[in-house]
Amino acid sequence: MKRKKQSFGRKKSKTINGLSDKIIAILRKDHSKPYNYKQIAAKLDVDDANSRNQIIKVLKELQGSKEIQEIDRGKYILTPNQNYYTGRVDIAGRGQGYIIVDELEDDILVKNKNLNKALNGDTVEVYVYKRKKGGKSEGEITNIIERKKTEFVGTINIQDRFAFVEMNDHKMYTDIFVHKSNINGAQQGERVLVEIIDWPEKADSPNGNVIKSLGMPGEHNTEIHSILAQYGLPYEFPAEVEEYANKIDTKIHASEIAKRRDMRKDLTFTIDPKDAKDFDDALSFTELENGNYEVGIHIADVSHYLKEGTILDDEAFERATSVYLVDRVVPMLPEILSNGACSLRPHEEKYTFSAVFEMNNKAEVVKEWFGRTVTYSDARFAYEEAQLIIENNHPDDIRDGAKLNTTITSEISITDKQYEVEKPIAKAILEMDRLAKILRKQRMKDGAISFDKVEVKFILDKEANPEGVYFKESKDANKLIEEFMLLANRSVAAYIGKQNPKKTFVYRVHDEPDDEKIAALENLIKQFGYKMDTRDKKSTSQSLNKLLSDVVGKKEQNLIDTLAIRSMSKAVYTTNNIGHYGLAFDYYSHFTSPIRRYPDVMVHRLLQRYLDKKDSAKEDTFEENCKHCTDMEILASKAERESIKYMQIKYMKDHQDEEFVGVISGVTEWGIYVEIVSNKCEGMVRIQDMQDDSYEFIKEDFAVVGRKNHIKFTLGDEVIVKVKNADLVRKHLDFTMLGPKA
């Protein structure tokens, strides 16, 4: 009789599917750390003998195929190759991202499943798979080197035992889980600032802690504070910083004056926006006996009060710049300095840092001097006031009060007692305007690009509601100030930059435009009938100037101005001077606004260091500081743009029943972007909302075309639109298309 085999209930051995790929993924994620079979088993969450034997077998196979190597007994790492790069994450739509790597021409696509908890802006290590022929490079993030930020703005949704903060930023692809004990008093539906505290390996969302509540979405202060918080920009000073600033001695002392060049008797004045609260630059003007002019550019001596190593200096450096939102300024320095001691107010003595030039009648600099001074401002002009003098007078006409009396309007309010002061100042303004025009003409001849983009400004009521819109134009008075500030900035940079041996200095540089961006601009402007000559650097700049001049007053001006600016490289702060392409300067720095820009403070300190004949400063430290200042400038610029966008939507919300003429500023497969001519507000007409026909996107024509009626909407066309939805919370403006402008 045949004996049956006994069964003792042994389970059939389970095979680990895709084990090779799983082991490779573990070794790739931390490719510098060696793993043995036990550590890999733990990562795979298996602990039986059969699974461990499979791991040992596959490890040997991978070693045999040279995909991994044994660096110590039983310890393996991925075979080193050139497929690892360090780059910055840029999250796109649908949660996937691109890694921007400086040394690679193309960005690396990373799908959502391979982001491995990396967030927008993070510095990461990425492994790039072998590229398929003709395809885009694709990779997987293996290590998060540095988080760009850990604080985010969102709306809190409170449940019984926990809460989720839903993100406002479309680039933040995950909500943040908050335990009930960490909501910090936030109420359901409030906008909050939340900090990521950890992100467990197997959790879909990170854990967070609510730092503060910002208010209910849609309320004005909530939205403005949310914009600042989103970019990590503070809107108040810490109490200890305010206390320190308030104790600073801001008096003018004879002992300090004795160390400076005394220029209090030189005719000095300021020209600023009419609503300016701080005046960080002043001009002085003196006619010399030899027929030349002495022109002084006097800048608030912020570094006299802002001492290195203090909590005030630390705070100013962290902020790096003042932030100019639509309804407020978030200053770099406390008010006692920005609006007080460092503000060159009329009829007050102030400590200044000056660039003084002897210039001949042709605006050529004959002699220059840099150093600390004390000055007295004789008068304060708004741009509008200076402009009236420029437009209505001539230097030879200003002999008595008659000419001034007929041209100065009531908004300027000059009394008879002031004429003896105002006459020489008016004459100085006219002569400096003439010199400024010569300087500007020479800059344009040298290849500078004239970006006089129209600025949109809002007229606000007491509650910061927009009552109207106006456009800020750059006129002769603005350009007068601009040219002399440029002269000071350029001359200070050249003075240090030409020294031998080389000295560490903070430059403001602007690289030449990218060829691809210029080609894209050329392609776009063809839609409006314009063309460019881009054979070389000079012809490109001349063509850009002609283009910017040709579009002035045209319906497409704002669009083309914006596109031209976007085609340019971004100006940055650095110790490595490459010149400034846009200004056509070989040397350029920022010297003239230390109240609102920390790089200018660094420039003042370095300039004084070298005037005192001291050794060169440490380059690495200043390069790192430059990078921080550039980064903060970018964040401030984004916040400023977002506040303008918010105010535009708020303005349009009150005009929902009106029809507007707009210019098509962009065309995509999902919608048509339209910019309103009268106020520059931009919104979108969704293709799906255009029910009169089925519209097809024609990419090469920048157009959408109706399949039945053949109506074509293309870039630059004038159309009539109406507000469909003005969403203050999501900051979206949607239009209804009423048709082409007749």
GUNUTI-900752 format. One line per 10 residues: for each residue x, y, z of C-alpha. Coordinates in steps of 0.25 Angstrom, whole numbers, plus 5000, padded with zeros to 4 digits. Layout:
# GUNUTI-900752
X,Y,Z ~ ...;
***
This chain:
# GUNUTI-900752
5000,5000,5000 ~ 5005,5013,4996 ~ 5008,5023,5007 ~ 5002,5037,5006 ~ 5011,5048,5009 ~ 5007,5055,5021 ~ 5004,5070,5021 ~ 5009,5078,5033 ~ 5002,5091,5029 ~ 5015,5097,5023;
5011,5110,5015 ~ 5015,5111,5001 ~ 5027,5120,4999 ~ 5023,5135,4996 ~ 5031,5142,4985 ~ 5034,5156,4987 ~ 5029,5163,4973 ~ 5038,5173,4967 ~ 5049,5171,4977 ~ 5061,5176,4969;
5054,5189,4966 ~ 5050,5190,4981 ~ 5065,5188,4985 ~ 5070,5198,4975 ~ 5060,5208,4980 ~ 5065,5206,4994 ~ 5079,5208,4990 ~ 5076,5219,4981 ~ 5069,5227,4992 ~ 5081,5228,5000;
5092,5224,4991 ~ 5103,5228,5000 ~ 5099,5218,5011 ~ 5103,5204,5010 ~ 5092,5193,5013 ~ 5092,5179,5017 ~ 5081,5169,5014 ~ 5075,5170,5028 ~ 5074,5185,5027 ~ 5067,5183,5013;
5058,5173,5019 ~ 5054,5183,5030 ~ 5051,5194,5019 ~ 5042,5184,5012 ~ 5036,5180,5025 ~ 5039,5165,5024 ~ 5045,5157,5034 ~ 5043,5142,5030 ~ 5055,5133,5026 ~ 5050,5131,5012;
5049,5146,5009 ~ 5063,5148,5014 ~ 5068,5137,5005 ~ 5061,5144,4993 ~ 5068,5157,4997 ~ 5082,5151,4998 ~ 5080,5144,4984 ~ 5075,5156,4977 ~ 5087,5164,4983 ~ 5097,5155,4977;
5090,5155,4964 ~ 5090,5171,4964 ~ 5105,5170,4968 ~ 5108,5161,4957 ~ 5101,5170,4947 ~ 5109,5182,4953 ~ 5097,5190,4957 ~ 5102,5189,4971 ~ 5115,5187,4978 ~ 5119,5181,4991;
5128,5191,4998 ~ 5129,5183,5011 ~ 5126,5169,5015 ~ 5111,5167,5012 ~ 5109,5183,5011 ~ 5104,5188,4997 ~ 5103,5202,4990 ~ 5098,5206,4977 ~ 5109,5206,4966 ~ 5113,5220,4966;
5110,5227,4953 ~ 5107,5241,4947 ~ 5092,5241,4948 ~ 5091,5249,4961 ~ 5089,5264,4961 ~ 5086,5275,4971 ~ 5075,5284,4967 ~ 5063,5292,4971 ~ 5048,5287,4971 ~ 5038,5295,4962;
5024,5289,4965 ~ 5015,5289,4952 ~ 5001,5285,4950 ~ 4995,5272,4955 ~ 5005,5271,4966 ~ 5017,5267,4957 ~ 5030,5275,4957 ~ 5042,5279,4950 ~ 5056,5280,4955 ~ 5064,5292,4950;
5079,5288,4950 ~ 5089,5299,4946 ~ 5098,5290,4938 ~ 5087,5283,4930 ~ 5080,5290,4918 ~ 5067,5283,4920 ~ 5059,5282,4933 ~ 5056,5268,4939 ~ 5042,5263,4940 ~ 5038,5257,4953;
5024,5250,4954 ~ 5016,5252,4967 ~ 5020,5238,4972 ~ 5035,5241,4971 ~ 5035,5254,4978 ~ 5037,5247,4991 ~ 5031,5258,5000 ~ 5039,5269,4993 ~ 5032,5283,4992 ~ 5033,5294,4983;
5046,5302,4984 ~ 5053,5291,4992 ~ 5068,5288,4988 ~ 5068,5273,4985 ~ 5077,5262,4980 ~ 5070,5255,4968 ~ 5074,5242,4961 ~ 5071,5243,4946 ~ 5067,5230,4938 ~ 5073,5227,4925;
5066,5237,4915 ~ 5057,5230,4905 ~ 5061,5234,4891 ~ 5055,5248,4887 ~ 5048,5248,4901 ~ 5049,5257,4913 ~ 5059,5254,4924 ~ 5051,5248,4936 ~ 5056,5245,4950 ~ 5053,5242,4964;
5056,5251,4976 ~ 5066,5243,4985 ~ 5069,5253,4996 ~ 5063,5266,5001 ~ 5076,5275,5004 ~ 5069,5287,5008 ~ 5055,5291,5010 ~ 5052,5305,5004 ~ 5041,5308,5014 ~ 5033,5301,5025;
5022,5311,5028 ~ 5010,5312,5019 ~ 4997,5319,5018 ~ 4984,5312,5017 ~ 4969,5311,5022 ~ 4967,5302,5034 ~ 4956,5291,5034 ~ 4954,5286,5048 ~ 4948,5272,5051 ~ 4945,5265,5064;
4959,5261,5067 ~ 4968,5267,5057 ~ 4969,5278,5046 ~ 4974,5280,5032 ~ 4980,5292,5027 ~ 4976,5293,5012 ~ 4986,5301,5004 ~ 4984,5314,4996 ~ 4997,5312,4988 ~ 4994,5303,4976;
5009,5299,4976 ~ 5007,5293,4990 ~ 5001,5279,4986 ~ 4997,5274,5000 ~ 4989,5278,5011 ~ 4995,5279,5025 ~ 4990,5270,5037 ~ 4988,5277,5050 ~ 4985,5270,5063 ~ 4974,5277,5071;
4984,5281,5082 ~ 4992,5289,5071 ~ 4982,5298,5065 ~ 4986,5309,5075 ~ 4971,5315,5076 ~ 4969,5316,5061 ~ 4954,5316,5057 ~ 4947,5308,5046 ~ 4949,5314,5033 ~ 4960,5324,5037;
4972,5327,5029 ~ 4984,5322,5037 ~ 4999,5321,5036 ~ 5004,5307,5039 ~ 5017,5301,5041 ~ 5021,5287,5037 ~ 5027,5280,5049 ~ 5029,5266,5043 ~ 5025,5257,5031 ~ 5025,5242,5035;
5030,5232,5025 ~ 5017,5226,5022 ~ 5008,5238,5023 ~ 5001,5244,5011 ~ 5001,5258,5018 ~ 5011,5265,5027 ~ 5008,5268,5042 ~ 5007,5283,5045 ~ 5005,5293,5056 ~ 4997,5306,5054;
5006,5318,5057 ~ 4995,5329,5056 ~ 4981,5332,5051 ~ 4981,5343,5040 ~ 4966,5345,5040 ~ 4954,5341,5031 ~ 4957,5339,5016 ~ 4952,5351,5008 ~ 4954,5362,5018 ~ 4964,5372,5014;
4975,5371,5025 ~ 4974,5356,5025 ~ 4977,5356,5010 ~ 4989,5366,5011 ~ 4994,5358,5024 ~ 4993,5345,5016 ~ 5001,5350,5005 ~ 5012,5355,5014 ~ 5012,5341,5022 ~ 5012,5333,5009;
5025,5339,5005 ~ 5031,5339,5020 ~ 5031,5354,5020 ~ 5028,5360,5034 ~ 5018,5372,5036 ~ 5023,5377,5049 ~ 5036,5378,5057 ~ 5039,5369,5069 ~ 5038,5378,5082 ~ 5052,5376,5086;
5056,5382,5072 ~ 5047,5394,5073 ~ 5052,5396,5087 ~ 5067,5396,5083 ~ 5064,5406,5071 ~ 5057,5415,5080 ~ 5069,5416,5089 ~ 5078,5421,5078 ~ 5084,5435,5079 ~ 5079,5442,5067;
5084,5456,5070 ~ 5094,5463,5062 ~ 5107,5465,5069 ~ 5118,5475,5067 ~ 5128,5465,5069 ~ 5123,5456,5058 ~ 5121,5468,5049 ~ 5136,5470,5051 ~ 5139,5457,5044 ~ 5131,5460,5032;
5131,5469,5020 ~ 5121,5480,5024 ~ 5112,5483,5012 ~ 5101,5490,5020 ~ 5103,5503,5012 ~ 5101,5496,4998 ~ 5088,5498,4992 ~ 5081,5485,4994 ~ 5067,5479,4992 ~ 5059,5466,4990;
5050,5462,4979 ~ 5041,5450,4983 ~ 5027,5445,4980 ~ 5016,5454,4987 ~ 5012,5443,4997 ~ 5026,5439,5001 ~ 5029,5438,5016 ~ 5044,5436,5015 ~ 5054,5443,5007 ~ 5067,5435,5006;
5074,5444,4995 ~ 5076,5459,4992 ~ 5083,5467,4982 ~ 5092,5479,4983 ~ 5096,5489,4972 ~ 5107,5499,4972 ~ 5112,5508,4960 ~ 5127,5508,4961 ~ 5136,5520,4958 ~ 5142,5512,4946;
5128,5511,4939 ~ 5127,5496,4944 ~ 5116,5491,4953 ~ 5118,5483,4966 ~ 5106,5473,4967 ~ 5105,5465,4980 ~ 5097,5452,4982 ~ 5094,5451,4997 ~ 5089,5438,5003 ~ 5084,5436,5017;
5096,5431,5025 ~ 5088,5418,5030 ~ 5101,5411,5034 ~ 5104,5422,5044 ~ 5092,5417,5052 ~ 5092,5402,5047 ~ 5103,5396,5054 ~ 5108,5382,5051 ~ 5105,5371,5061 ~ 5093,5378,5067;
5079,5372,5067 ~ 5075,5383,5059 ~ 5085,5380,5048 ~ 5081,5365,5049 ~ 5066,5369,5046 ~ 5070,5378,5035 ~ 5078,5368,5028 ~ 5067,5357,5030 ~ 5057,5366,5023 ~ 5068,5371,5013;
5057,5380,5006 ~ 5045,5389,5009 ~ 5032,5383,5003 ~ 5023,5392,4996 ~ 5009,5386,4996 ~ 4997,5394,4990 ~ 4992,5399,5003 ~ 5004,5400,5012 ~ 5019,5399,5013 ~ 5026,5388,5021;
5039,5395,5024 ~ 5053,5389,5026 ~ 5056,5399,5037 ~ 5048,5404,5049 ~ 5041,5417,5047 ~ 5050,5425,5056 ~ 5061,5423,5046 ~ 5053,5421,5033 ~ 5044,5433,5035 ~ 5052,5440,5045;
5067,5441,5047 ~ 5070,5435,5033 ~ 5060,5443,5025 ~ 5066,5456,5019 ~ 5054,5465,5022 ~ 5054,5479,5018 ~ 5060,5490,5028 ~ 5067,5479,5036 ~ 5082,5475,5037 ~ 5085,5461,5034;
5097,5451,5034 ~ 5099,5447,5019 ~ 5108,5438,5011 ~ 5111,5446,4998 ~ 5116,5445,4984 ~ 5120,5459,4979 ~ 5124,5462,4964 ~ 5130,5474,4957 ~ 5123,5474,4944 ~ 5125,5482,4931;
5115,5488,4922 ~ 5114,5475,4914 ~ 5111,5467,4926 ~ 5125,5461,4927 ~ 5130,5457,4940 ~ 5143,5465,4943 ~ 5146,5461,4957 ~ 5139,5452,4967 ~ 5139,5451,4982 ~ 5132,5440,4992;
5131,5441,5007 ~ 5123,5444,5019 ~ 5116,5458,5020 ~ 5106,5466,5028 ~ 5095,5473,5019 ~ 5083,5482,5021 ~ 5072,5481,5012 ~ 5066,5495,5007 ~ 5053,5490,5001 ~ 5045,5478,4998;
5039,5476,4984 ~ 5029,5466,4979 ~ 5031,5461,4965 ~ 5019,5468,4960 ~ 5025,5481,4965 ~ 5038,5479,4959 ~ 5032,5475,4946 ~ 5024,5489,4946 ~ 5037,5496,4947 ~ 5043,5488,4936;
5032,5490,4927 ~ 5029,5505,4929 ~ 5042,5511,4931 ~ 5056,5514,4926 ~ 5068,5517,4934 ~ 5070,5531,4928 ~ 5055,5534,4931 ~ 5057,5532,4946 ~ 5061,5546,4951 ~ 5050,5550,4960;
5037,5544,4965 ~ 5028,5548,4953 ~ 5031,5535,4944 ~ 5030,5526,4956 ~ 5017,5532,4961 ~ 5010,5530,4948 ~ 5014,5515,4946 ~ 5014,5509,4960 ~ 4999,5505,4963 ~ 4992,5505,4976;
4995,5490,4979 ~ 5010,5494,4981 ~ 5007,5506,4991 ~ 5020,5515,4990 ~ 5019,5527,4998 ~ 5026,5541,4995 ~ 5036,5538,5006 ~ 5041,5526,4999 ~ 5044,5532,4986 ~ 5058,5536,4990;
5061,5521,4993 ~ 5052,5516,4981 ~ 5058,5524,4970 ~ 5072,5518,4971 ~ 5066,5504,4973 ~ 5057,5505,4961 ~ 5069,5509,4953 ~ 5077,5497,4959 ~ 5066,5488,4955 ~ 5066,5493,4941;
5081,5492,4939 ~ 5081,5478,4945 ~ 5070,5474,4936 ~ 5078,5479,4924 ~ 5090,5471,4929 ~ 5082,5458,4932 ~ 5077,5458,4918 ~ 5091,5458,4913 ~ 5094,5447,4922 ~ 5082,5439,4917;
5085,5441,4903 ~ 5099,5436,4904 ~ 5094,5423,4912 ~ 5084,5421,4900 ~ 5095,5422,4890 ~ 5104,5412,4898 ~ 5093,5402,4897 ~ 5084,5404,4910 ~ 5070,5399,4909 ~ 5059,5409,4912;
5048,5401,4921 ~ 5038,5412,4924 ~ 5027,5402,4927 ~ 5013,5408,4931 ~ 5011,5406,4946 ~ 4997,5404,4951 ~ 4993,5411,4964 ~ 4980,5411,4972 ~ 4973,5422,4979 ~ 4969,5417,4992;
4959,5421,5002 ~ 4961,5421,5017 ~ 4957,5406,5018 ~ 4967,5403,5007 ~ 4956,5401,4997 ~ 4960,5404,4982 ~ 4952,5416,4978 ~ 4959,5418,4965 ~ 4972,5415,4956 ~ 4982,5423,4950;
4995,5421,4943 ~ 5008,5426,4948 ~ 5017,5432,4937 ~ 5032,5435,4937 ~ 5034,5449,4933 ~ 5046,5458,4932 ~ 5046,5461,4947 ~ 5046,5446,4950 ~ 5057,5444,4939 ~ 5065,5455,4945;
5066,5448,4959 ~ 5068,5434,4952 ~ 5080,5439,4944 ~ 5088,5445,4956 ~ 5085,5433,4964 ~ 5090,5424,4953 ~ 5103,5433,4952 ~ 5105,5431,4967 ~ 5103,5416,4967 ~ 5112,5414,4954;
5123,5423,4959 ~ 5124,5417,4973 ~ 5124,5403,4967 ~ 5135,5407,4956 ~ 5143,5414,4967 ~ 5144,5401,4975 ~ 5144,5391,4963 ~ 5156,5398,4956 ~ 5165,5397,4968 ~ 5177,5388,4968;
5178,5378,4975 ~ 5164,5374,4974 ~ 5154,5378,4986 ~ 5142,5370,4990 ~ 5130,5379,4987 ~ 5115,5377,4985 ~ 5111,5379,4970 ~ 5097,5380,4964 ~ 5099,5371,4951 ~ 5090,5368,4939;
5094,5358,4929 ~ 5091,5358,4914 ~ 5077,5353,4910 ~ 5075,5338,4907 ~ 5075,5335,4892 ~ 5063,5326,4893 ~ 5055,5337,4901 ~ 5058,5347,4891 ~ 5054,5338,4879 ~ 5041,5336,4887;
5039,5351,4888 ~ 5042,5352,4873 ~ 5031,5342,4870 ~ 5021,5348,4879 ~ 5022,5363,4874 ~ 5021,5358,4859 ~ 5006,5357,4863 ~ 5006,5372,4865 ~ 5014,5375,4852 ~ 5027,5378,4859;
5041,5372,4856 ~ 5055,5372,4863 ~ 5069,5372,4858 ~ 5076,5362,4868 ~ 5090,5360,4860 ~ 5098,5365,4872 ~ 5097,5371,4886 ~ 5096,5385,4881 ~ 5086,5383,4870 ~ 5078,5375,4880;
5077,5387,4890 ~ 5075,5397,4879 ~ 5063,5388,4874 ~ 5057,5387,4887 ~ 5058,5402,4889 ~ 5051,5404,4876 ~ 5040,5394,4879 ~ 5038,5400,4893 ~ 5037,5414,4887 ~ 5028,5409,4875;
5017,5403,4885 ~ 5016,5416,4893 ~ 5001,5419,4894 ~ 4997,5407,4886 ~ 4987,5397,4891 ~ 4997,5386,4892 ~ 5008,5395,4900 ~ 5006,5389,4914 ~ 5006,5375,4908 ~ 5019,5377,4900;
5026,5384,4911 ~ 5023,5372,4920 ~ 5028,5362,4910 ~ 5040,5370,4907 ~ 5044,5371,4922 ~ 5041,5356,4923 ~ 5051,5353,4912 ~ 5062,5360,4920 ~ 5071,5353,4930 ~ 5068,5356,4945;
5077,5366,4951 ~ 5084,5361,4964 ~ 5094,5365,4975 ~ 5108,5358,4974 ~ 5122,5360,4977 ~ 5126,5355,4963 ~ 5124,5367,4954 ~ 5120,5364,4939 ~ 5114,5378,4937 ~ 5099,5382,4935;
5094,5379,4921 ~ 5081,5387,4922 ~ 5088,5400,4927 ~ 5100,5398,4918 ~ 5109,5400,4929 ~ 5122,5392,4932 ~ 5121,5395,4947 ~ 5109,5397,4955 ~ 5104,5396,4969 ~ 5093,5400,4978;
5098,5412,4987 ~ 5086,5421,4987 ~ 5075,5415,4996 ~ 5080,5409,5009 ~ 5067,5412,5016 ~ 5060,5401,5008 ~ 5071,5392,5002 ~ 5081,5385,5011 ~ 5091,5383,4999 ~ 5093,5398,4999;
5096,5398,5014 ~ 5107,5387,5010 ~ 5112,5396,4999 ~ 5113,5408,5009 ~ 5121,5400,5019 ~ 5130,5394,5008 ~ 5133,5408,5002 ~ 5136,5414,5015 ~ 5145,5402,5018 ~ 5153,5405,5006;
5153,5420,5007 ~ 5160,5417,5021 ~ 5170,5409,5013 ~ 5167,5395,5020 ~ 5169,5381,5014 ~ 5159,5375,5005 ~ 5147,5369,5012 ~ 5144,5354,5012 ~ 5138,5350,4998 ~ 5130,5337,5002;
5123,5344,5014 ~ 5118,5356,5004 ~ 5114,5346,4993 ~ 5106,5339,5003 ~ 5099,5352,5007 ~ 5097,5356,4993 ~ 5089,5343,4990 ~ 5080,5345,5002 ~ 5077,5359,4998 ~ 5074,5355,4984;
5065,5344,4989 ~ 5058,5354,4998 ~ 5056,5364,4987 ~ 5049,5353,4978 ~ 5040,5349,4990 ~ 5037,5364,4992 ~ 5034,5366,4977 ~ 5025,5354,4977 ~ 5017,5359,4989 ~ 5016,5373,4983;
5010,5367,4970 ~ 5000,5359,4977 ~ 4995,5371,4985 ~ 4993,5378,4972 ~ 4986,5366,4967 ~ 4977,5365,4979 ~ 4974,5380,4978 ~ 4970,5379,4963 ~ 4960,5368,4966 ~ 4955,5376,4978;
4953,5388,4969 ~ 4946,5379,4958 ~ 4937,5373,4968 ~ 4930,5387,4969 ~ 4929,5388,4954 ~ 4922,5375,4950 ~ 4911,5381,4942 ~ 4920,5389,4933 ~ 4925,5385,4919 ~ 4940,5387,4917;
4949,5388,4905 ~ 4961,5379,4907 ~ 4973,5374,4899 ~ 4976,5359,4898 ~ 4989,5357,4905 ~ 4990,5342,4905 ~ 4983,5330,4898 ~ 4984,5315,4903 ~ 4976,5303,4901 ~ 4968,5305,4913;
4965,5320,4912 ~ 4967,5334,4907 ~ 4974,5344,4916 ~ 4969,5359,4914 ~ 4975,5371,4920 ~ 4966,5383,4922 ~ 4971,5395,4914 ~ 4965,5406,4924 ~ 4971,5399,4937 ~ 4981,5388,4933;
4973,5378,4941 ~ 4975,5364,4935 ~ 4965,5352,4935 ~ 4962,5340,4927 ~ 4951,5336,4918 ~ 4949,5321,4919 ~ 4948,5313,4906 ~ 4937,5305,4912 ~ 4929,5317,4915 ~ 4929,5322,4901;
4915,5315,4897 ~ 4913,5321,4883 ~ 4922,5312,4876 ~ 4932,5300,4879 ~ 4946,5307,4879 ~ 4959,5301,4875 ~ 4973,5305,4880 ~ 4983,5308,4869 ~ 4996,5309,4876 ~ 5005,5314,4865;
4995,5326,4863 ~ 4993,5329,4877 ~ 4978,5328,4874 ~ 4965,5321,4877 ~ 4956,5319,4865 ~ 4941,5315,4864 ~ 4939,5302,4857 ~ 4925,5307,4851 ~ 4926,5322,4851 ~ 4941,5323,4848;
4942,5335,4858 ~ 4956,5336,4862 ~ 4962,5342,4875 ~ 4977,5345,4874 ~ 4987,5351,4883 ~ 4986,5366,4882 ~ 4971,5367,4878 ~ 4962,5377,4884 ~ 4950,5370,4890 ~ 4938,5374,4899;
4937,5366,4912 ~ 4929,5367,4925 ~ 4933,5362,4939 ~ 4927,5348,4942 ~ 4934,5345,4955 ~ 4943,5353,4964 ~ 4948,5343,4974 ~ 4956,5350,4985 ~ 4960,5338,4993 ~ 4965,5330,4981;
4970,5343,4974 ~ 4963,5339,4961 ~ 4957,5348,4951 ~ 4948,5342,4941 ~ 4942,5349,4929 ~ 4930,5347,4920 ~ 4934,5349,4905 ~ 4923,5358,4898 ~ 4931,5358,4885 ~ 4941,5366,4877;
4942,5381,4878 ~ 4934,5387,4866;
***
